[in-house]
Amino acid sequence: MSLRDKWCPTLDEWTTECWRSNELRWKLKPKAVKKAAAFLGLTKEVEVQPVDKRWLDGVGCYCCDGGPIHRILLARGLSPEAASLCLWHELTHAKQAEGFVSSLEFWEKFRDTYNAVAGGSEDYFNLPIEKEAFENMDYHWTIGPLAK
C-alpha cells in the first residue's frame, strides 16, 4: 500500500475535522512525548503548541527557527489520535533537522527538494523526508499515543 493510499484519506478527514472546530480536543502526554523524543534520538527539548487551524497549511508544522528547542504546532481541532499521529510525523522532521548544520539548512533542503518535484500534492508524498515522517507515524501504534 502506498503512503498516499494509507494516509491521504485520513489527512483529508483530519483537515475537515479541524475546520469544524477550533476547540482544543487533545491533551499532550508530556512523559510520552519525552519518551518518543528519546526513541528518535532528539538532542533538543520539544515544545508542542496547539494553534488555530488558520495558522497552518495542514494539520501540523515543525518550526525550523534554529532555536534551542524543537517547536511543533498542531491544530487544536484534531482528535487525540490524530494529534498523536501528527506529532510523531513532526517529531520525525525535528530529528531530520538535527542532521543538518542548522534548521535553516534543513528548511532550504526541504524547499529545494519540494520545488524540484514540481510542488504538486502527489509529489509531497514522494519526498524522502515526508516518506520517513509518514512511516514514523506508525510508532503511534507500537510505542503509544502522545496525546489523549
Contacts in CASP RR format, 6 or more apart in sequence:
PFRMAT RR
TARGET T0000
AUTHOR 0000-0000-0000
METHOD contacts of the structure
MODEL  1
MSLRDKWCPTLDEWTTECWRSNELRWKLKPKAVKKAAAFLGLTKEVEVQP
VDKRWLDGVGCYCCDGGPIHRILLARGLSPEAASLCLWHELTHAKQAEGF
VSSLEFWEKFRDTYNAVAGGSEDYFNLPIEKEAFENMDYHWTIGPLAK
2 125 0 8 1.000
3 125 0 8 1.000
3 130 0 8 1.000
3 131 0 8 1.000
3 134 0 8 1.000
3 135 0 8 1.000
4 122 0 8 1.000
4 125 0 8 1.000
6 134 0 8 1.000
7 125 0 8 1.000
7 134 0 8 1.000
7 137 0 8 1.000
8 125 0 8 1.000
10 82 0 8 1.000
10 85 0 8 1.000
11 59 0 8 1.000
14 59 0 8 1.000
14 75 0 8 1.000
14 78 0 8 1.000
14 79 0 8 1.000
14 82 0 8 1.000
14 86 0 8 1.000
15 58 0 8 1.000
15 59 0 8 1.000
17 77 0 8 1.000
17 78 0 8 1.000
17 79 0 8 1.000
17 82 0 8 1.000
18 53 0 8 1.000
18 59 0 8 1.000
18 75 0 8 1.000
18 76 0 8 1.000
18 77 0 8 1.000
18 78 0 8 1.000
19 53 0 8 1.000
20 77 0 8 1.000
21 76 0 8 1.000
21 77 0 8 1.000
22 52 0 8 1.000
22 53 0 8 1.000
22 76 0 8 1.000
22 77 0 8 1.000
23 76 0 8 1.000
23 77 0 8 1.000
24 50 0 8 1.000
24 76 0 8 1.000
24 77 0 8 1.000
25 76 0 8 1.000
25 77 0 8 1.000
25 78 0 8 1.000
25 79 0 8 1.000
25 80 0 8 1.000
25 83 0 8 1.000
26 50 0 8 1.000
26 74 0 8 1.000
26 77 0 8 1.000
26 78 0 8 1.000
26 79 0 8 1.000
26 80 0 8 1.000
26 82 0 8 1.000
26 83 0 8 1.000
26 84 0 8 1.000
26 147 0 8 1.000
26 148 0 8 1.000
27 80 0 8 1.000
27 147 0 8 1.000
27 148 0 8 1.000
28 48 0 8 1.000
28 146 0 8 1.000
28 147 0 8 1.000
29 145 0 8 1.000
29 146 0 8 1.000
29 147 0 8 1.000
29 148 0 8 1.000
32 144 0 8 1.000
32 145 0 8 1.000
32 146 0 8 1.000
33 46 0 8 1.000
33 48 0 8 1.000
33 87 0 8 1.000
33 91 0 8 1.000
33 146 0 8 1.000
34 46 0 8 1.000
35 143 0 8 1.000
36 87 0 8 1.000
36 88 0 8 1.000
36 91 0 8 1.000
36 139 0 8 1.000
36 143 0 8 1.000
36 146 0 8 1.000
37 45 0 8 1.000
37 46 0 8 1.000
37 70 0 8 1.000
37 91 0 8 1.000
37 94 0 8 1.000
39 139 0 8 1.000
39 143 0 8 1.000
40 91 0 8 1.000
40 92 0 8 1.000
40 94 0 8 1.000
40 95 0 8 1.000
40 136 0 8 1.000
41 95 0 8 1.000
42 70 0 8 1.000
42 91 0 8 1.000
42 94 0 8 1.000
42 95 0 8 1.000
42 98 0 8 1.000
43 98 0 8 1.000
44 68 0 8 1.000
44 69 0 8 1.000
44 70 0 8 1.000
44 94 0 8 1.000
44 98 0 8 1.000
45 68 0 8 1.000
45 69 0 8 1.000
45 70 0 8 1.000
46 69 0 8 1.000
46 70 0 8 1.000
46 72 0 8 1.000
46 91 0 8 1.000
46 94 0 8 1.000
47 69 0 8 1.000
47 70 0 8 1.000
47 71 0 8 1.000
47 72 0 8 1.000
48 72 0 8 1.000
48 73 0 8 1.000
48 74 0 8 1.000
48 87 0 8 1.000
49 71 0 8 1.000
49 72 0 8 1.000
49 73 0 8 1.000
49 74 0 8 1.000
50 73 0 8 1.000
50 74 0 8 1.000
50 75 0 8 1.000
50 76 0 8 1.000
51 73 0 8 1.000
51 74 0 8 1.000
51 75 0 8 1.000
51 76 0 8 1.000
52 75 0 8 1.000
52 76 0 8 1.000
53 59 0 8 1.000
53 75 0 8 1.000
53 76 0 8 1.000
53 77 0 8 1.000
55 73 0 8 1.000
56 73 0 8 1.000
56 75 0 8 1.000
58 75 0 8 1.000
59 74 0 8 1.000
59 75 0 8 1.000
59 78 0 8 1.000
59 82 0 8 1.000
59 86 0 8 1.000
60 72 0 8 1.000
60 73 0 8 1.000
60 74 0 8 1.000
60 75 0 8 1.000
60 86 0 8 1.000
60 89 0 8 1.000
60 90 0 8 1.000
61 72 0 8 1.000
61 73 0 8 1.000
61 90 0 8 1.000
62 70 0 8 1.000
62 71 0 8 1.000
62 72 0 8 1.000
62 90 0 8 1.000
62 93 0 8 1.000
62 94 0 8 1.000
62 97 0 8 1.000
63 70 0 8 1.000
63 71 0 8 1.000
63 72 0 8 1.000
63 73 0 8 1.000
64 97 0 8 1.000
64 103 0 8 1.000
64 104 0 8 1.000
64 106 0 8 1.000
64 107 0 8 1.000
65 71 0 8 1.000
65 103 0 8 1.000
66 102 0 8 1.000
66 103 0 8 1.000
66 104 0 8 1.000
67 103 0 8 1.000
70 91 0 8 1.000
70 94 0 8 1.000
70 97 0 8 1.000
72 87 0 8 1.000
72 90 0 8 1.000
72 91 0 8 1.000
72 94 0 8 1.000
74 83 0 8 1.000
74 86 0 8 1.000
74 87 0 8 1.000
74 90 0 8 1.000
75 83 0 8 1.000
75 86 0 8 1.000
78 86 0 8 1.000
80 145 0 8 1.000
80 147 0 8 1.000
80 148 0 8 1.000
81 140 0 8 1.000
81 145 0 8 1.000
81 147 0 8 1.000
83 146 0 8 1.000
83 147 0 8 1.000
84 140 0 8 1.000
84 144 0 8 1.000
84 145 0 8 1.000
84 146 0 8 1.000
84 147 0 8 1.000
85 137 0 8 1.000
85 140 0 8 1.000
86 137 0 8 1.000
87 146 0 8 1.000
87 147 0 8 1.000
88 136 0 8 1.000
88 137 0 8 1.000
88 138 0 8 1.000
88 139 0 8 1.000
88 140 0 8 1.000
88 146 0 8 1.000
89 133 0 8 1.000
89 134 0 8 1.000
89 136 0 8 1.000
89 137 0 8 1.000
90 133 0 8 1.000
91 136 0 8 1.000
92 132 0 8 1.000
92 133 0 8 1.000
92 136 0 8 1.000
93 129 0 8 1.000
93 133 0 8 1.000
96 106 0 8 1.000
96 129 0 8 1.000
96 132 0 8 1.000
96 133 0 8 1.000
97 103 0 8 1.000
97 106 0 8 1.000
99 106 0 8 1.000
100 106 0 8 1.000
100 109 0 8 1.000
110 127 0 8 1.000
110 129 0 8 1.000
113 127 0 8 1.000
113 128 0 8 1.000
113 129 0 8 1.000
114 123 0 8 1.000
114 124 0 8 1.000
114 127 0 8 1.000
117 123 0 8 1.000
117 126 0 8 1.000
117 127 0 8 1.000
124 130 0 8 1.000
125 131 0 8 1.000
125 134 0 8 1.000
140 146 0 8 1.000
END
